[in-house]
Structures are given as C-alpha cells and as structure tokens.
Amino acid sequence: QVQLEESGGGLVQAGGSLRLSCAASPSTFSINAFGWYRQAPGKQREWVAGFTSGAGTNYADSVKGRCTTYRDNAKTTVYLQMDSLKPEDTGVYYCNVYLSPLGSSRWGQGTQVTVSS
C-alpha cells in the first residue's frame, strides 16, 4: 500500500523561504507526474506548480519566478522550493502525485504554510 508523507511547512516571515517535500513509500512506487496545490482559508484549492513528461514543469503566474519544483533521481520524492514568500502564499499545500505501477494519483495529507508580514 502506497503512503505519501508531506513535510516542510511552517511559519516564516515575508521574504523567507521554505522547501516542501512529498515522499512516496515504499520505494517500489515511482512518481511519474506531480502537482502542487494550495488552499487558503475560505478559498478554493488552486494549482501552484506541476510536472508531466509531456508538458514539462509549469507554474502558476502567482508563484512564477519565486518557486521551483523538482523530483529526486529516485523518483520517490518531489519538492517545492518557495522563495521570496508573501503573506498571500499562506495556506495548506498539497501534493498530488501520479504513481507507477499503481497507475493512479494520490493526494498528500497537506502541510501548513504561514507567511507573516
């Protein structure tokens, strides 16, 4: 049974950085595609960044130039590096990964990011 573990959230001042991670286990599962989403209080979940083999890596305009997402060589962990954080980046961040050989996607449990002004 696959498990996803998200980590890396926290409280940071505006202008600071955080790196979120999302790890799949056991290592017999590989992450073939992935996306990051966030949900601010009282708002709908929105897409932040993602990767597919066909489209490559893409970012929402709101984070472009401030965030980088990537996957480790083992294809078991994905990361979202967030720099120059703003208060409007506050929310719960979720990863969504497409796994092989499972052939379907899974959501992480979410990690809270709070950016103070």
N, C-alpha and C positions, 0 to 999 in steps of 0.2 A: 504494500500500500504506500503510495507516494505521500510525502509530507513536505510542506513548504514552511520555511521559517523566515520571517521578515525581521529586520533589526536595523538600528542606526538612527532612529528618530530621536527627538529630544527638543529641548528649549535652547534657542540660540538668539543672539541679538541680530538686528538688521545688519546686513553686510557680511554676516558669518557664513560658514559652510557646514554642510552635513553630507555624509555618504550613507545612503540606504543600501541594504543588501537583501537579496531574496534567494534563499538556498533551497534546492530540491534534494530530497533524500528518499531512498538510498541512491547511491551513485550509478545504479543501473539505469536511471532515468536521465535523459538529456533534454535540455531546454532548446527547442528549435526556433521559437519565436517568443517575443515577450513584449509586454507593455506596462507602463506605469500610469496610475490614475490617482487622483486625489479628490477628496470631498471635504469642502469647507462647511462649517456649521450653517445649517439652514439652506444649503445649496446642493444641487445635484452633483453626482460624481462626474468628473471631467478627465479626459485623456490628457496626459502630460508628455509622454515620450514613448517610443517603441521601436522595435526592430522586427523585420521579416526578411527572409532571404530575397524576396522579390523586390521589396520597396527600400530595403536598407534601413538606416536609422533616421528617424524623424522626430521633430519636437514641436510642441505647441508654440505658437508665437509668444505666449506669455513667459516662456522659460528659455526660448532660443537664445543662445549665447551665454547663458548662465548655468545650464545643466548639460551633463554628459552621461549617456547611458551606455553600458557595455556588458559583455558576458565574459566569464573567465574561459581559459582554454579548454577546461574540462567540460564546459557547457552544463555545469550544475549550479552555478551561481550567477545572478545578474545584479548589476549595481546601478544606482542613480546618484551621481555626484552633483550636488547642488551648491553653487557658489553665489555670492552677492545676494543672499536671501533677503526677501522683502516680507513685511507683515502679511501681505496678501498671499503669500505662499503657505500660510498656516492652514493645516488641515490634516486629515488622516490619509496617508499614502498607501496605496495597494499595488502589489504586483499581480500581473496576470501572465501566466506562462503556458506555452503550448509544449507538451511533453511527448517525447517518444521513448519507448514504444507504446505508450499509453494511447496516443492518438487523440488526445483531447486536452483542454486547457483547465487550469486550476487557478483559484484566487489565493493570494496570501491573506494572512489574518489582519493586515493593516498595521501601520506604525504611525504614531502621532508626531507631527512636526509643528512646533510653535515658534513663531518668529516675533520677537518683541521689538517695539520701535524705540 
